[in-house]
Amino acid sequence: FTFQQDNDPKYTAKTTQGWLQDKTLNVLEWPSQSPDLNPIKHLWRDLKIAVQQHSPSNLGGVMMFLTLIKVKNY
């Protein structure tokens, strides 16, 4: 089995690396907190910009706008 972890310091500490080697686990290296590998962050950014450009005056307006975006993208 393969263990995936990012390069966060707590995972790359000598004690952690030693434990993984002792257990003979296959470790898949992964960039630390890479936004390119998390597309939902891009979606939230794009939605925030679109809502701000539309300038709804209340929560109902925000919900209506998001519903229109959802329908448009199907």
Secondary structure, DSSP 8 states (H G I E B T S, - for coil): -EEEEE--HHHHSHHHHHHHHHTT-EEEEE-TT-GGG-HHHHHHHHHHHHHHHH--SSHHHHHHHHHHHHHHT-
